[in-house]
Amino acid sequence: MYFTQHLPWWLLFILINAVTLGIGLLDVSISNLSILYIVVINSIIMVLFAIWQYASGRHYEKELMKMNDIEDIESLPVPTTRYQRALQERLLRVRQSHNDRMDQESMKTKENMDEMTRWIHDMKMPMTTLKLLMDDVDGQRRVKLLNEWQRLEGMLNEMLYMKRLPNIQNDLYIETAELGPIIGRSIQKLRTLCMEKDIGFDITLSAPEVKTDVKWLSFILDQIITNSVKYTEDDEIEISSSMVDGAVSLTVEDHGRGIRPEDLPRIFESGFTSTSNHGDGQSTGMGLYLANQAAEAMHLDIDVQSEYGNGTKTTLTFAQQNAYHKVKTM
């Protein structure tokens, strides 16, 4: 690296020595031995200077090449040459400019997020009013309105949790919670759709309690159970919990449409819907993505097994005590 960087200087030195030798050979009045002395002395001085320059700048350049981030400037050694000092000053100015831009973008993002959060909360009021108005509607029309209302509420919740997700570590509160009420609330939200599609639930909770964040677990279960209800007709959805190798395992199994084999590896991708019923405008492709991101932050493992045409089995495996202690102290 050093010799490549200073190659022009070495070429210039060789050229000067070659010219000196050429003059000595052409001018007979100059002793060849004197010319040889001059060339040797120049070479010794050049080599000694190169060794000193290499030794003085080697450590700084070595650390400079290790830099992967603009903030690593602080780890650089104290510059020893004028070039190193100028380079360090330039890097510091670049870092300051970078940080200023990041602060500006962060402020814009925060303002946008605050606006979106206010908008979501503002939407909650007309949503509540609409729900009350729908209570005065009877028959099939009310069922259709409730389905659309639930869909709209789900989309608003997705947006709200999407906003919270980047700061989920600050939002988590791990506590001992009963699974029954959490599952019950998720099912209650889908009561009208379940009645319309004649869907029942078989719930068996051998392990009734888990250590978790209730709010985020509710969101994850909402996504999983909603998908099961959406793609099931005239059947039961089985929900069970048990202890497996010292950890609580919660399973939601349906016998609905299932997932195509080529779709299964992609179900947690942002914005991915499915290749079957691709024209279904009701899917945003964000629910399972957000659920998986939240599960990773909570040290929850989500395993999905499915056979197209025969249903889907989704298993949540909760972290053990030591992993939850790590979540609390992050």
C-alpha positions as CSV (number, residue, x, y, z in Angstrom):
1,M,0.0,0.0,0.0
2,Y,2.8,2.4,1.0
3,F,4.9,1.8,-2.2
4,T,1.8,2.0,-4.4
5,Q,0.8,5.3,-2.9
6,H,4.4,6.8,-3.3
7,L,5.2,5.2,-6.6
8,P,5.4,8.5,-8.5
9,W,8.1,9.7,-6.0
10,W,10.1,6.5,-6.5
11,L,9.9,6.9,-10.3
12,L,11.0,10.5,-10.0
13,F,14.0,9.5,-7.9
14,I,15.0,6.8,-10.4
15,L,14.7,9.4,-13.2
16,I,17.0,11.9,-11.4
17,N,19.6,9.2,-10.7
18,A,19.4,8.1,-14.3
19,V,19.9,11.6,-15.6
20,T,22.8,12.1,-13.2
21,L,24.5,8.9,-14.5
22,G,23.8,10.0,-18.1
23,I,25.5,13.4,-17.5
24,G,28.5,11.7,-16.0
25,L,28.9,9.3,-18.9
26,L,28.5,12.1,-21.5
27,D,30.8,14.7,-19.8
28,V,34.3,13.2,-19.7
29,S,35.5,16.1,-17.4
30,I,33.5,14.6,-14.5
31,S,34.9,11.6,-12.8
32,N,32.7,8.5,-13.1
33,L,33.5,7.7,-9.4
34,S,32.2,11.0,-8.3
35,I,29.0,10.4,-10.2
36,L,28.7,7.0,-8.6
37,Y,29.2,8.5,-5.1
38,I,26.4,11.0,-5.8
39,V,24.0,8.3,-6.9
40,V,24.8,6.0,-4.0
41,I,24.5,8.9,-1.4
42,N,21.1,10.0,-3.0
43,S,19.9,6.4,-2.9
44,I,20.9,6.0,0.8
45,I,19.1,9.3,1.8
46,M,16.0,8.3,-0.2
47,V,15.8,4.8,1.4
48,L,16.3,6.2,4.9
49,F,13.7,8.8,4.3
50,A,11.2,6.2,3.0
51,I,11.8,4.0,6.0
52,W,11.2,6.9,8.4
53,Q,8.1,8.0,6.5
54,Y,6.8,4.4,6.4
55,A,7.4,3.8,10.1
56,S,5.8,7.1,11.2
57,G,2.6,6.6,9.1
58,R,2.2,2.8,9.2
59,H,0.2,2.6,12.4
60,Y,-2.2,5.4,11.4
61,E,-2.8,4.1,7.9
62,K,-3.3,0.5,9.3
63,E,-6.1,1.7,11.6
64,L,-7.5,4.0,8.9
65,M,-7.9,0.9,6.6
66,K,-9.9,-0.9,9.4
67,M,-12.5,1.8,9.6
68,N,-16.0,0.6,8.7
69,D,-18.0,3.5,10.1
70,I,-17.7,7.3,10.2
71,E,-17.9,7.1,14.0
72,D,-14.7,5.0,14.1
73,I,-12.6,8.2,13.6
74,E,-12.3,8.4,17.4
75,S,-10.4,5.1,17.4
76,L,-7.7,6.4,15.1
77,P,-4.2,7.0,16.7
78,V,-2.8,10.6,17.1
79,P,-1.7,11.8,13.7
80,T,2.1,12.3,13.4
81,T,2.5,13.9,10.0
82,R,1.1,17.0,8.4
83,Y,-0.8,14.9,5.8
84,Q,-2.3,12.7,8.6
85,R,-3.4,15.8,10.5
86,A,-5.0,17.3,7.4
87,L,-6.7,14.0,6.7
88,Q,-8.0,13.7,10.2
89,E,-9.4,17.3,10.1
90,R,-11.2,16.5,6.9
91,L,-12.7,13.3,8.3
92,L,-13.9,15.1,11.4
93,R,-15.6,17.7,9.2
94,V,-17.2,14.9,7.1
95,R,-18.4,13.2,10.3
96,Q,-19.9,16.5,11.6
97,S,-21.7,17.0,8.2
98,H,-23.0,13.4,8.3
99,N,-24.3,13.8,11.9
100,D,-26.0,17.1,11.0
101,R,-27.8,15.5,8.1
102,M,-28.7,12.4,10.2
103,D,-30.2,14.8,12.9
104,Q,-32.2,16.6,10.2
105,E,-33.5,13.3,8.8
106,S,-34.2,12.0,12.2
107,M,-36.2,15.1,13.1
108,K,-38.2,14.8,9.8
109,T,-38.9,11.1,10.5
110,K,-40.0,11.9,14.1
111,E,-42.3,14.6,12.8
112,N,-43.8,12.3,10.2
113,M,-44.2,9.6,12.8
114,D,-45.9,12.0,15.2
115,E,-48.2,13.1,12.5
116,M,-49.1,9.6,11.6
117,T,-49.7,8.6,15.3
118,R,-52.0,11.7,15.7
119,W,-53.9,10.7,12.6
120,I,-54.4,7.1,13.8
121,H,-55.7,8.3,17.1
122,D,-57.9,10.8,15.4
123,M,-59.4,8.0,13.3
124,K,-60.3,6.1,16.4
125,M,-63.1,8.5,17.3
126,P,-65.0,8.2,14.0
127,M,-64.3,4.4,14.1
128,T,-66.0,4.2,17.5
129,T,-68.9,6.3,16.3
130,L,-69.3,4.1,13.2
131,K,-69.4,1.0,15.5
132,L,-72.2,2.5,17.5
133,L,-74.1,3.4,14.4
134,M,-73.8,-0.1,13.0
135,D,-75.5,-1.4,16.1
136,D,-78.7,0.1,14.7
137,V,-78.4,-1.8,11.4
138,D,-79.9,-5.3,11.2
139,G,-79.4,-8.4,9.1
140,Q,-76.8,-9.2,6.5
141,R,-76.0,-5.5,5.9
142,R,-74.8,-5.2,9.5
143,V,-72.5,-8.2,9.0
144,K,-70.9,-6.8,5.9
145,L,-70.4,-3.4,7.6
146,L,-68.9,-5.0,10.7
147,N,-66.5,-7.0,8.5
148,E,-65.3,-3.9,6.7
149,W,-65.1,-2.1,10.0
150,Q,-62.9,-4.8,11.5
151,R,-60.7,-4.8,8.4
152,L,-60.2,-1.0,8.7
153,E,-59.5,-1.3,12.4
154,G,-56.9,-4.0,11.6
155,M,-55.2,-1.7,9.1
156,L,-55.0,1.2,11.5
157,N,-53.5,-1.1,14.2
158,E,-50.9,-2.3,11.7
159,M,-49.9,1.3,11.1
160,L,-49.8,2.0,14.8
161,Y,-47.6,-1.0,15.6
162,M,-45.4,-0.3,12.6
163,K,-44.7,3.1,14.1
164,R,-43.9,1.5,17.5
165,L,-41.7,-1.3,16.1
166,P,-38.4,0.6,15.8
167,N,-38.5,1.5,19.5
168,I,-40.0,-1.9,20.6
169,Q,-37.2,-2.5,23.2
170,N,-38.3,0.6,25.1
171,D,-41.9,-0.4,24.8
172,L,-41.7,-4.0,26.2
173,Y,-42.9,-4.8,29.6
174,I,-42.4,-8.5,30.4
175,E,-44.8,-9.9,33.0
176,T,-46.6,-13.2,33.8
177,A,-49.8,-13.3,31.9
178,E,-52.7,-15.7,31.4
179,L,-53.1,-16.9,27.8
180,G,-56.8,-17.5,28.1
181,P,-57.9,-13.8,28.3
182,I,-55.4,-12.7,25.6
183,I,-56.7,-15.4,23.2
184,G,-60.3,-14.5,24.1
185,R,-59.8,-10.9,23.2
186,S,-58.3,-11.8,19.8
187,I,-61.3,-14.1,19.1
188,Q,-63.8,-11.5,20.3
189,K,-62.5,-9.0,17.7
190,L,-63.4,-11.6,14.9
191,R,-66.8,-12.7,16.4
192,T,-69.0,-11.4,13.6
193,L,-66.8,-12.9,10.9
194,C,-66.6,-16.2,12.7
195,M,-70.4,-16.4,13.0
196,E,-70.8,-15.6,9.3
197,K,-68.3,-18.3,8.3
198,D,-69.6,-20.8,11.0
199,I,-66.1,-21.1,12.6
200,G,-65.6,-22.4,16.1
201,F,-62.6,-22.6,18.4
202,D,-61.3,-25.6,20.4
203,I,-59.1,-24.2,23.1
204,T,-56.9,-26.4,25.3
205,L,-54.4,-24.6,27.5
206,S,-52.2,-27.1,29.4
207,A,-49.8,-24.3,30.0
208,P,-52.1,-21.4,30.9
209,E,-49.4,-18.8,31.8
210,V,-46.4,-17.3,30.0
211,K,-43.9,-14.5,30.6
212,T,-44.5,-12.0,27.9
213,D,-45.5,-8.5,26.9
214,V,-49.3,-8.6,26.7
215,K,-49.8,-5.8,24.2
216,W,-47.3,-7.2,21.7
217,L,-48.4,-10.8,22.2
218,S,-52.0,-9.7,21.5
219,F,-50.9,-8.1,18.3
220,I,-49.0,-11.2,17.2
221,L,-52.0,-13.5,18.0
222,D,-54.4,-11.1,16.2
223,Q,-52.4,-11.6,13.0
224,I,-52.2,-15.3,13.3
225,I,-55.8,-15.9,14.3
226,T,-57.1,-13.5,11.7
227,N,-55.3,-15.3,9.0
228,S,-56.7,-18.7,10.2
229,V,-60.2,-17.3,10.3
230,K,-59.8,-15.6,6.9
231,Y,-58.9,-18.8,5.1
232,T,-61.2,-21.2,6.9
233,E,-64.9,-22.1,6.3
234,D,-67.3,-24.1,8.4
235,D,-64.7,-25.7,10.7
236,E,-63.0,-25.4,14.0
237,I,-59.7,-23.7,14.7
238,E,-57.7,-25.5,17.4
239,I,-55.6,-23.5,19.9
240,S,-53.5,-25.3,22.5
241,S,-50.5,-24.7,24.8
242,S,-48.1,-27.1,26.4
243,M,-44.6,-27.2,27.9
244,V,-41.9,-28.4,25.5
245,D,-38.3,-28.7,26.8
246,G,-39.0,-26.2,29.6
247,A,-40.6,-23.6,27.3
248,V,-44.3,-22.8,26.7
249,S,-45.4,-23.6,23.2
250,L,-48.7,-22.1,21.8
251,T,-50.2,-23.6,18.7
252,V,-52.9,-22.3,16.4
253,E,-54.0,-24.9,13.8
254,D,-56.7,-24.5,11.1
255,H,-57.9,-26.8,8.3
256,G,-58.4,-24.0,5.8
257,R,-56.8,-23.2,2.4
258,G,-53.2,-23.6,3.6
259,I,-50.1,-22.0,2.0
260,R,-48.5,-23.0,-1.2
261,P,-45.0,-24.5,-0.8
262,E,-43.4,-21.7,-2.8
263,D,-45.0,-19.1,-0.7
264,L,-44.2,-20.6,2.7
265,P,-40.5,-19.3,2.9
266,R,-41.8,-15.7,2.1
267,I,-44.7,-15.2,4.4
268,F,-42.8,-13.0,6.8
269,E,-41.4,-10.7,4.0
270,S,-42.6,-7.1,4.1
271,G,-45.5,-6.6,1.6
272,F,-45.7,-10.2,0.5
273,T,-49.2,-11.5,-0.1
274,S,-49.6,-14.9,-1.8
275,T,-49.5,-16.3,-5.3
276,S,-52.9,-17.9,-4.8
277,N,-55.7,-15.4,-4.9
278,H,-53.1,-12.8,-5.9
279,G,-55.8,-10.3,-6.8
280,D,-57.1,-10.3,-3.2
281,G,-57.1,-6.6,-2.4
282,Q,-57.8,-7.2,1.3
283,S,-54.2,-8.4,2.1
284,T,-51.5,-5.8,2.8
285,G,-48.7,-8.3,3.4
286,M,-47.6,-6.4,6.5
287,G,-49.4,-8.3,9.3
288,L,-47.1,-11.3,9.5
289,Y,-44.1,-9.3,8.8
290,L,-44.7,-7.0,11.8
291,A,-45.7,-10.0,13.9
292,N,-42.4,-11.7,13.1
293,Q,-40.4,-8.5,13.8
294,A,-42.1,-8.2,17.2
295,A,-41.5,-11.9,18.0
296,E,-37.8,-11.6,17.3
297,A,-37.5,-8.6,19.7
298,M,-39.4,-10.6,22.4
299,H,-37.2,-13.8,21.7
300,L,-40.4,-15.6,20.5
301,D,-39.9,-18.3,17.9
302,I,-42.6,-18.5,15.2
303,D,-42.8,-21.8,13.2
304,V,-45.3,-22.2,10.4
305,Q,-46.1,-25.5,8.8
306,S,-48.7,-25.8,6.1
307,E,-50.0,-28.1,3.4
308,Y,-51.9,-26.4,0.6
309,G,-55.5,-27.4,0.7
310,N,-55.3,-29.0,4.2
311,G,-54.6,-26.1,6.6
312,T,-51.9,-24.3,8.5
313,K,-50.3,-24.9,11.9
314,T,-48.5,-22.0,13.6
315,T,-46.5,-22.5,16.7
316,L,-45.2,-19.8,19.1
317,T,-42.4,-20.9,21.4
318,F,-41.8,-18.5,24.3
319,A,-38.4,-17.7,25.6
320,Q,-37.3,-19.2,28.8
321,Q,-36.5,-17.2,32.0
322,N,-32.9,-16.3,31.2
323,A,-33.8,-15.0,27.7
324,Y,-36.6,-12.8,29.2
325,H,-34.1,-11.4,31.7
326,K,-32.0,-10.4,28.7
327,V,-35.0,-8.6,27.1
328,K,-35.7,-6.7,30.3
329,T,-32.1,-5.5,30.7
330,M,-31.5,-4.5,27.0
